[in-house]
Amino acid sequence: MRSYLLRRLPSALLVLFAASFLIFTILRLVPGDPATSLAGPDASPATVAAIRDRLGLDAPLLSQYAHWIGSLLTGDLGPSYAIGGEVSDLIGDGLGATTELTLAALLFVVVLGTAFGILGATSRSRWIRSAIRVTTTAALAVPPFVSGVLLVVLFAVALGVLPPGGRVAFLDAPDLAAQYLLLPALCLALPSAAVLGRYLKDGIERALAEDYIRTATAAGVAPRRLLWRHALPNALPPVVTLLGMQTGHLLGGAVLVEAIFAWPGLGQLAEQGLQRRDYPVVQDLLLLLVAVFVVVQLLTDLVYAWLDPRIRWE
């Protein structure tokens, strides 16, 4: 397993390097100048030039890129251009809220996806299978900004059982925090849970169609034992890979969901940074999301290799 990890690390580092260069370059191609935004519409060219010199924006792009990478390697992210404060503090404040939302959504994905997959593959009731099929299709077809509004209208406005938005820290009031977390986590999780459920359903059905399953069934082995001891473990490896990919989608989708439910996470920070052309905040935040996605994929591959030793041998 260690040698397999060492073989995967160079490609992960290469992805991070390429992502850092693309993020840096694309941000500079976006129309707008941070110095002009900071100086205001009535500022003189001399004032704008002075701000550009103070921020280091008049240096060659490669020098700016090298300075940014050096700052990342030393852990000194520097100050924000427009939002104010240190970039590390800004990201740290929003990272906890986004991590909380993503982990809660991931829990929903695992629970709902597993239920959809197992019931869809093993239930003898045509109504249950049809209900699962309709639910997963709707979850995939309806975008989060629509499902989020529907959830708010149903549970916050019509029924009045859950708050429509905002966040309360778990350490302050766990029961109240769970109420604020439920709707955005469910909204974020629904599409990924539908994808996971469909993949798991197909995997279980293929496993149950194998010859050894039919032989064990003819020998009198209980269906529940066949499912949990044989069919489900054989269906898991591709589902684990899919779950890792969906975790990355959850991180990306959290930006939109946070805007819908006024969740004070990295999504709101990214929106503020883009509106104000705050290069340090946006580029550090985007690279952090890429790094998290790369780490999740690496861990997913390790779990896949642990479940299927043939991957390690190859």
C-alpha positions as CSV (number, residue, x, y, z in Angstrom):
1,M,0.0,0.0,0.0
2,R,2.9,2.4,0.8
3,S,4.5,1.8,-2.6
4,Y,1.1,2.4,-4.3
5,L,0.8,5.7,-2.4
6,L,4.3,6.8,-3.4
7,R,3.5,6.1,-7.1
8,R,0.4,8.3,-6.9
9,L,2.0,11.3,-5.2
10,P,3.9,12.7,-8.2
11,S,0.7,12.9,-10.3
12,A,-1.1,14.6,-7.4
13,L,1.7,17.2,-7.0
14,L,1.7,17.8,-10.8
15,V,-2.1,18.5,-10.7
16,L,-1.6,21.0,-7.9
17,F,1.1,22.8,-9.7
18,A,-0.9,22.9,-13.0
19,A,-4.0,24.1,-11.1
20,S,-2.0,26.9,-9.3
21,F,-0.7,28.2,-12.6
22,L,-4.2,28.1,-14.3
23,I,-5.9,29.8,-11.3
24,F,-3.3,32.5,-11.3
25,T,-3.5,33.1,-15.0
26,I,-7.2,33.0,-15.4
27,L,-7.8,35.5,-12.5
28,R,-5.5,38.0,-14.3
29,L,-7.6,37.5,-17.5
30,V,-10.8,38.5,-15.7
31,P,-11.8,42.1,-16.6
32,G,-11.2,44.6,-13.8
33,D,-8.2,45.9,-11.8
34,P,-7.9,45.6,-8.0
35,A,-6.0,48.9,-7.8
36,T,-8.8,50.7,-9.6
37,S,-11.4,49.1,-7.4
38,L,-9.6,50.1,-4.3
39,A,-8.8,53.7,-5.5
40,G,-12.4,54.4,-6.5
41,P,-13.9,55.9,-9.6
42,D,-12.6,59.4,-9.0
43,A,-8.9,58.5,-8.3
44,S,-6.2,59.9,-10.4
45,P,-3.8,57.7,-12.5
46,A,-1.0,58.5,-10.0
47,T,-3.1,57.2,-7.1
48,V,-3.9,54.0,-9.0
49,A,-0.3,53.5,-10.0
50,A,0.8,54.0,-6.3
51,I,-1.7,51.3,-5.2
52,R,-0.5,48.9,-7.9
53,D,3.1,49.4,-6.7
54,R,2.1,48.9,-3.1
55,L,0.3,45.6,-3.9
56,G,3.0,44.4,-6.3
57,L,0.7,44.3,-9.3
58,D,3.2,46.2,-11.5
59,A,5.7,43.4,-11.2
60,P,6.0,40.8,-14.1
61,L,3.4,38.1,-13.9
62,L,6.0,35.3,-13.4
63,S,7.5,37.3,-10.5
64,Q,4.0,37.6,-9.0
65,Y,3.4,33.9,-9.5
66,A,6.7,33.0,-7.9
67,H,6.0,35.3,-5.0
68,W,2.6,33.7,-4.4
69,I,4.0,30.1,-4.5
70,G,6.7,31.1,-2.1
71,S,4.2,32.6,0.3
72,L,2.2,29.4,0.1
73,L,5.2,27.2,0.8
74,T,6.1,29.3,3.9
75,G,2.5,29.4,5.1
76,D,2.3,33.3,5.0
77,L,-0.7,34.0,2.8
78,G,-0.5,37.7,3.4
79,P,-3.2,40.3,3.7
80,S,-6.4,40.7,1.7
81,Y,-6.5,43.5,-0.9
82,A,-10.1,44.6,-0.3
83,I,-12.0,42.5,2.2
84,G,-9.5,43.3,5.0
85,G,-7.5,41.1,7.4
86,E,-5.2,38.2,6.8
87,V,-6.2,35.8,4.1
88,S,-5.4,32.8,6.4
89,D,-7.8,34.2,9.0
90,L,-10.6,34.8,6.4
91,I,-10.3,31.3,5.0
92,G,-10.0,29.8,8.5
93,D,-13.3,31.5,9.6
94,G,-15.2,30.2,6.5
95,L,-13.5,26.8,6.3
96,G,-15.2,25.5,9.5
97,A,-18.7,26.3,8.2
98,T,-18.1,24.8,4.8
99,T,-16.5,21.7,6.2
100,E,-19.5,21.3,8.5
101,L,-22.0,21.6,5.6
102,T,-20.0,19.3,3.4
103,L,-19.6,16.6,6.0
104,A,-23.3,16.7,6.9
105,A,-24.2,16.5,3.2
106,L,-21.7,13.6,2.7
107,L,-23.5,11.8,5.6
108,F,-26.8,12.3,3.8
109,V,-25.3,11.0,0.5
110,V,-24.1,7.8,2.1
111,V,-27.3,7.1,4.0
112,L,-29.7,8.0,1.2
113,G,-27.6,6.6,-1.6
114,T,-27.2,3.3,0.3
115,A,-30.9,3.1,1.0
116,F,-31.8,3.9,-2.7
117,G,-29.3,1.3,-4.0
118,I,-30.2,-1.6,-1.7
119,L,-34.0,-1.0,-1.9
120,G,-33.9,-0.4,-5.6
121,A,-32.0,-3.7,-6.2
122,T,-33.7,-6.0,-3.7
123,S,-37.2,-4.8,-3.0
124,R,-40.0,-7.0,-4.3
125,S,-42.5,-4.1,-4.2
126,R,-43.0,-2.5,-7.6
127,W,-44.3,0.6,-5.9
128,I,-41.1,1.0,-3.8
129,R,-38.9,0.6,-6.9
130,S,-41.0,3.1,-8.8
131,A,-40.9,5.6,-6.0
132,I,-37.1,5.3,-5.7
133,R,-36.7,5.7,-9.5
134,V,-38.9,8.8,-9.5
135,T,-37.1,10.3,-6.5
136,T,-33.6,9.8,-7.9
137,T,-34.7,11.1,-11.3
138,A,-36.2,14.3,-9.7
139,A,-33.1,14.7,-7.6
140,L,-30.9,14.7,-10.6
141,A,-33.1,16.8,-12.8
142,V,-33.9,19.6,-10.4
143,P,-30.9,21.9,-9.9
144,P,-29.9,22.9,-6.3
145,F,-31.0,26.5,-6.6
146,V,-34.5,25.2,-7.4
147,S,-34.6,22.4,-4.8
148,G,-33.2,24.8,-2.2
149,V,-36.0,27.2,-2.7
150,L,-38.6,24.4,-2.7
151,L,-37.2,23.1,0.6
152,V,-37.4,26.5,2.1
153,V,-41.0,27.1,1.0
154,L,-42.1,23.7,2.2
155,F,-40.3,23.3,5.6
156,A,-39.7,26.9,6.6
157,V,-42.6,28.8,5.1
158,A,-45.5,26.3,4.8
159,L,-44.7,24.0,7.7
160,G,-42.6,26.4,9.8
161,V,-40.5,23.5,11.3
162,L,-37.1,24.6,10.2
163,P,-35.3,27.9,9.8
164,P,-34.9,29.2,6.2
165,G,-31.2,30.1,6.5
166,G,-28.3,31.2,8.6
167,R,-26.0,29.2,10.9
168,V,-25.5,28.5,14.6
169,A,-22.3,27.0,15.9
170,F,-22.6,23.5,17.2
171,L,-20.7,24.4,20.3
172,D,-23.2,27.1,21.2
173,A,-26.4,25.1,20.7
174,P,-26.2,21.7,19.1
175,D,-29.9,21.1,18.8
176,L,-30.5,24.5,17.2
177,A,-27.4,24.1,15.0
178,A,-28.7,20.9,13.6
179,Q,-32.0,22.6,12.6
180,Y,-30.1,25.2,10.7
181,L,-27.9,22.6,9.0
182,L,-30.6,20.2,7.9
183,L,-32.0,22.0,4.9
184,P,-28.7,23.2,3.2
185,A,-27.1,19.7,3.8
186,L,-30.1,17.9,2.3
187,C,-30.2,20.3,-0.7
188,L,-26.5,19.8,-1.3
189,A,-26.7,16.0,-0.9
190,L,-29.7,15.1,-3.1
191,P,-28.1,14.9,-6.5
192,S,-25.0,13.0,-5.3
193,A,-27.2,10.6,-3.3
194,A,-29.3,9.9,-6.4
195,V,-26.1,9.2,-8.5
196,L,-24.7,7.0,-5.7
197,G,-27.9,5.1,-5.3
198,R,-28.2,4.3,-9.0
199,Y,-24.6,3.1,-9.2
200,L,-25.0,0.9,-6.1
201,K,-28.3,-0.5,-7.4
202,D,-26.7,-1.5,-10.7
203,G,-23.6,-3.0,-8.9
204,I,-25.8,-5.1,-6.6
205,E,-27.9,-6.3,-9.4
206,R,-24.8,-7.4,-11.4
207,A,-23.4,-9.1,-8.3
208,L,-26.7,-11.0,-7.6
209,A,-26.7,-12.2,-11.2
210,E,-23.3,-14.0,-10.8
211,D,-23.2,-17.8,-11.0
212,Y,-21.8,-18.2,-7.4
213,I,-24.8,-16.2,-6.0
214,R,-27.2,-18.5,-7.9
215,T,-25.3,-21.5,-6.6
216,A,-25.4,-20.2,-3.0
217,T,-29.1,-19.5,-3.4
218,A,-29.8,-23.0,-4.6
219,A,-27.8,-24.3,-1.6
220,G,-30.2,-22.5,0.7
221,V,-28.1,-19.5,1.8
222,A,-30.3,-16.8,3.2
223,P,-30.8,-13.8,0.8
224,R,-29.8,-11.3,3.5
225,R,-26.5,-13.1,4.0
226,L,-25.9,-13.1,0.2
227,L,-26.6,-9.4,0.1
228,W,-24.4,-8.2,3.0
229,R,-21.6,-10.7,2.8
230,H,-21.2,-11.2,-1.0
231,A,-23.2,-8.9,-3.3
232,L,-22.6,-5.6,-1.5
233,P,-18.9,-6.0,-0.9
234,N,-18.4,-6.8,-4.6
235,A,-20.4,-3.8,-5.6
236,L,-18.5,-1.4,-3.4
237,P,-15.2,-0.6,-5.2
238,P,-16.6,1.4,-8.1
239,V,-19.1,3.0,-5.7
240,V,-16.2,4.2,-3.5
241,T,-14.5,5.8,-6.5
242,L,-17.8,7.5,-7.3
243,L,-18.2,8.7,-3.7
244,G,-14.8,10.3,-3.9
245,M,-15.7,12.2,-7.0
246,Q,-19.0,13.3,-5.5
247,T,-17.2,14.6,-2.5
248,G,-15.5,17.0,-4.9
249,H,-18.8,18.0,-6.4
250,L,-20.2,18.6,-2.9
251,L,-17.4,21.1,-2.3
252,G,-18.1,22.9,-5.5
253,G,-21.9,22.8,-5.0
254,A,-21.5,24.2,-1.4
255,V,-20.7,27.6,-3.0
256,L,-24.2,27.9,-4.5
257,V,-26.0,26.3,-1.6
258,E,-24.4,28.7,0.9
259,A,-25.7,31.6,-1.1
260,I,-29.2,30.2,-1.1
261,F,-29.3,29.5,2.7
262,A,-27.1,32.5,3.8
263,W,-24.5,30.0,5.1
264,P,-21.4,31.9,6.1
265,G,-18.8,29.6,4.6
266,L,-16.2,29.8,1.9
267,G,-18.8,30.3,-0.8
268,Q,-19.7,33.8,0.5
269,L,-16.0,34.6,0.9
270,A,-15.3,33.6,-2.8
271,E,-18.2,35.7,-3.9
272,Q,-16.9,38.7,-2.0
273,G,-13.4,38.2,-3.3
274,L,-14.5,37.9,-7.0
275,Q,-16.7,41.0,-6.7
276,R,-13.8,43.1,-5.3
277,R,-11.1,41.6,-7.4
278,D,-9.3,40.4,-4.3
279,Y,-6.6,38.2,-5.9
280,P,-5.0,36.8,-2.7
281,V,-8.3,35.6,-1.3
282,V,-9.7,34.1,-4.5
283,Q,-6.5,32.3,-5.7
284,D,-5.7,30.9,-2.3
285,L,-9.3,29.7,-1.8
286,L,-9.5,28.1,-5.2
287,L,-6.2,26.3,-4.8
288,L,-7.4,25.1,-1.4
289,L,-10.5,23.6,-2.9
290,V,-8.4,21.9,-5.6
291,A,-6.0,20.5,-3.0
292,V,-8.9,19.1,-1.0
293,F,-10.3,17.5,-4.1
294,V,-6.9,16.0,-4.9
295,V,-6.5,14.6,-1.4
296,V,-10.0,13.1,-1.4
297,Q,-9.3,11.4,-4.8
298,L,-6.0,10.1,-3.4
299,L,-7.7,8.7,-0.3
300,T,-10.4,7.2,-2.6
301,D,-7.8,5.4,-4.7
302,L,-6.2,4.0,-1.5
303,V,-9.5,2.7,-0.3
304,Y,-10.2,1.2,-3.7
305,A,-6.8,-0.5,-3.7
306,W,-7.5,-1.8,-0.2
307,L,-10.9,-3.3,-1.4
308,D,-9.4,-4.7,-4.6
309,P,-5.8,-5.8,-4.3
310,R,-5.5,-6.2,-8.1
311,I,-5.2,-2.4,-8.3
312,R,-2.1,-2.4,-6.1
313,W,-0.5,-5.2,-8.2
314,E,-1.2,-3.4,-11.4
